[in-house]
Amino acid sequence: MSEQIYKRDSIFGQAMEIGITEMAGFSWRDIDYMLEKMQSITPDQFQAVAKQYLVGGYDNCSARSTSSPIKYQEG
């Protein structure tokens, strides 16, 4: 959370925080509220979500992604 304090020390940091929040579909007015809610998450809650979405292989994933390299052609 100290990262949030340092981010607000500069105009650029504030602009980035507001822009990213708005692009994610939230209002910049809710930034402090969201930080409060994130700080209230317990380690047990965090672990439960991690187990649900990150552990257990691909069967539990809601999204998958594959990538293939492409050949670079000088032009």
KAWO-V680456 format. One record per run of one state. SS is the DSSP state (helix for helix, strand for strand, loop for the rest). FROM is the first residue (numbers start at 0). TO is the last residue. Records with the same first field share a line. If there is no record, write none. Layout:
SS: FROM-TO / FROM-TO
This chain:
loop: 0-0 / 7-9 / 23-26 / 39-41 / 54-55 / 60-74
helix: 1-6 / 10-22 / 27-38 / 42-53 / 56-59
